[in-house]
Amino acid sequence: MDTAPMWVFGYGSLIWNPGFPVAERVVATLPDHARSFCMRSVHHRGSAAAPGLVLALDPAPGAVCTGLGFRVAAGAEAETLAALRERELISSAYVEREVPLDLADGRRVRALAYVIDPDHVQYCGGLPLEDQARIIARAVGGRGPNTQYLYNTARHLAELGIADPELEWLASRVRDIEGESTV
């Protein structure tokens, strides 16, 4: 019988909205992956007619993605897995993986993570940051404006002391674009 605790790696909206019972949260790093707005969102933060962008873990040798490791509350593993699959696997753009996660307190755990499939039609890695900003500034999906997703993620990373220069630049640039549209 497997009694190991279930861990989940949050690098985007899971940081500020895990949606499952959390027993412990710890800053964590995942090697060889980058946090990137490399997935077109046609459900949550955009539509089929006007896709938005959401963050994904993009495999990148030598890169390190810093986020949060969440230990799922004991007894809530099955419901957590079902909820995560419903949320994250709405299309087949993400692949569910078990990954090695290095926790800030020195522990190494195996964690569930959702990694982009670079062969999927929704993958859009390599978009220039200015293009990303313009898409995010206008897109709206079933879970609200794409801007809200960007701003919440950037704010929570900053509160945790996790630097992400690209996300910080995007948040600033999208605010500028929004300001231009109100003039």
N, C-alpha and C positions, 0 to 999 in steps of 0.2 A: 504494500500500500504506500503510495507516494504522499508524504506529509510535508514536502518542501513548500514553503510559502510561495504564492503567486506574485510576481512582480510585473509591472507594466512600465514601459518607458514613455514619458510624455515630453514632446519637443515643440508642440504647437498648442492647439486649443485644449488638449488634455491638461496642460499646466494650470489653466485657470478654470477649467470645467471638466473634471475627470468623469463625473457621472456615475461613479461607483463608490462603495464604501472603502475608504482608505484608512489603513491601520498605521501607516508610516509613510512619510515623504522625505526624500533625501536628494540633494543635488547630485547628479550623475552624469557620466560621460559615456558616449558610445563611439568607439574607434571606427575609422574607415567609412564614416558617413557624414554628410553635410545636411543641415537644415536648409531647405530651399523652397521658394515659391515655384515649384516645377510641375505642379499638377493643376490642370484646368478643372475648375469646379462647375459642374452643370446641375448640381442639386443644392448643396448647403449654402454656397456663397456666390452663386451665379446661376445661369440657366442655359439651356441648350442654345438659345438664340444669342445670348450674351454671357459667355462663360466668365467666371471670376478665376481667381487663383488661390490655392491653399498650399500650406506647407506640406512637404513630404521629406522623408529621409531618402536622400539621393546617395547611393553608394559612391564613395570617393576615397580611394586609397590614400592614406596619410592624413586625411581630415579627421576632425573630432567634433562631434555634436554634443553640446552640453544642454541638459534639460533636467527633468525630475524623474527619479525612480519612485514608483508608488508600490508599496506592499499592500495588496488587497486584504481586507479584513477576513479573518478566518471564517469559513462557512459561506462566504459570498463569491467564491471562485466561479462556480458554474453560471450564476446570474451575471457576473461581471463579464465573463467571456462572451455570453450571448449578447449582452448590451453593446460591447465593443464591436463585435462582428456586425451587428445591425447598423451601428454608426459608421464604422470605418470601411466596411466592405460593401457599401451601397452600390458601388460599381467595382469592377475587377482591377482597378488601377493600383490598389495597394495589395501587397502580398504580406500575409501574416507570417512573422518569423520569430524564432527564439534567438535572442542575441546576448552576448556577454556585456554586462553593464558594470562599470566601475563606479561605486558609490563614493562620495566625498569623504566618508568616514573610513575608507580603506577596504571595505568589503567588496567582493566581486560576486555578482548574482547573475542568474539567467533570467531574462525578462522578455515579455511579449512586446513586440514592436511592429508597426505597420510601415513597410518600406515600399517605395514607388517601384512599379514595374516599368523600366525604361522602354519597353516595347509596346506599352499600352497607348492607345490613341490620345488619352488625356495627358500624357507626359509631354512637357514643354521645357525641359531643361535647357539652360543656356540663353534664355530670353534676356536681353539687356535690362538693367534695372529701371531705366526710364520707361520702357514698355510695360514692365511689371507695375510700376506706379500708376500709369494711365489706365490699365485694366482694373486694378484694385479700386481706384477712385470712383469708378462708375458701376461696378458690378453689384448686384443684389440677388440673393438666393433665398431658399426656404428658411434658413436660419438667420437671415438679415443681411445687412450691408457687408460687403467685403472689407470695407474700411474698419468696421467694428472688430472683425477678426484680427486684422493687422494691428490695430491700436491696442487691443486687449493683450495680444501675445507680446508685443514690444514692451508694454508697461509692466507686465508680470515678470518678464525676463530681467528688466531693469531692477525691479523690486527685489529679485533674488540675487542681484549682483552678477548676472550672466550677461557678458558683453556679446552683442551680435551686430557688428557695424553695418552689415547690409540691411538688416531689419530696421535699425535706427535711421539709416538714410532713407529707406522707403517710407517710414512713418512721417518723417519731416517733409519729404517730397510730396506725398499724398495730401498732407495738410495744405501745402502750397497750391496744389492743383485744385483742391476744394475751394480755397480762397479765391482763386482765379475765376471759378465758375459763379461766384456770388457777386462779382463786380459788374 
